[in-house]
Amino acid sequence: MNDKLYLNLTHGINSAWINIGQRGITSGDRYWPGIVKKLTPKDKDGKRSYWND
């Protein structure tokens, strides 16, 4: 959708996501930077890895 690949954990989540359409994308885009920050490991100098470049 919109030249992006969206992955969902389960079929149920996928169905719900399809039903809410663009609202789900907007909501996900708003939360994504915080999620990436939590998941991105720091290197030995305490800097974030390539994910945040």
Residue pairs with C-beta under 8 A, 6 or more apart in sequence:
1 25
2 25
6 17
6 25
6 28
8 14
8 17
17 24
36 51
36 52
37 48
37 52
39 51
40 48
40 49
40 51
40 52
41 48
41 49
42 48
42 49
43 49
